[in-house]
Amino acid sequence: MSQSNDRKSIFITGAASGMGLATAKLFASRGWFVGAYDLNVAGLNSLKAEIGEACGIFAALDVTDPAAFDAAMASFGQATGGTLDLMFSNAGIALAGLFDEMAWADIMKIVSINFLGVMIGTRAAVPLLRVTPGALCLINSSSSAIFGTAGIAVYSATKHAVRGLTEALSIEFKRFGVRASDLLPGLIDTPILSDSLRSQAPKDGMWRLLQPVDVAETVWRAYHEDRLHWYVPEELKEFDLQAVRHPEAVREERTALLTMMGE
C-alpha cells in the first residue's frame, strides 16, 4: 500500500477506542492517511470497516516492544513514502489504587505502557518526523499531570513524566524542525474513565464530562497551530496556574475530594 506524498499522515497508538478512535475517524474524514495501532484487533477491524481499508494501516502493536514498534513504523513509512506528519502517542491505561496497596506488577504495567511506551514510540518515529516538513510529535498526557492525583498516583506520575518529556523534546527537536506538544484532557467519556468519576462529573466548568471527539478536534488544532500544552477543556489552564501559585491549597482541596469519594 502506498499513498501520494501530498496526502498527510498520522500514526496513532491506542486507536481502537476512545480518544484514539475518535482521532482516527476525524483525520480520515479530512483526507489524512491513518496508521491505527492497538492491541484491540476487533476494534481496529471495526474502524477499518467504517473508514475503509484504503484510508490507512490497521495493525496490532504492543507499544512496550521496541522491535515491534520499529517494524510498525517501517511499514508505515513504506506506505507514506517515508513521511510522518503527526505522531500521536495516545495509548495508555489507568489502574486505580492507593500507591502502597497496589500490586507491583500493576505499577510496572502502568509505567511500561504510559511512559516507556511513549519513549519507545517517539524514538521510532523520529527518523520519519525529521524528514517531514512541519511534523508534530503529540503526546497524550492528562489533567493528572497538572497536580498529582490521589487514588491514581502511579498513572498521575507517568503523566507528569510525559509532560516533562514533551517540554524537553519541544526544545531538542527544534534542531531538525519538528514540534513537540502534549494534550492535557480532563474528564473524557472513554472506557478508561471510572464509573464514579463519570457519575460525579458536573454539567459545566473545567471538570465537565467531554466526548472523545472534543479531544480529536484538539489534536487537529494542535497540528495546525503552535502551542506546547493543549488543555481540554481550555479552562483547565486556570487549574494549572492555581496549582503553581497555591499548591498547598490545591492539596487540601484534593484531600477533601478523595475523602468524599472514599465515603
Summary of the structure (lengths in Angstrom):
residues: 263
radius of gyration: 18.1
end to end distance: 55.0
largest distance: 57.5
contacts: 866
relative contact order: 0.13
helix: 54%
strand: 15%
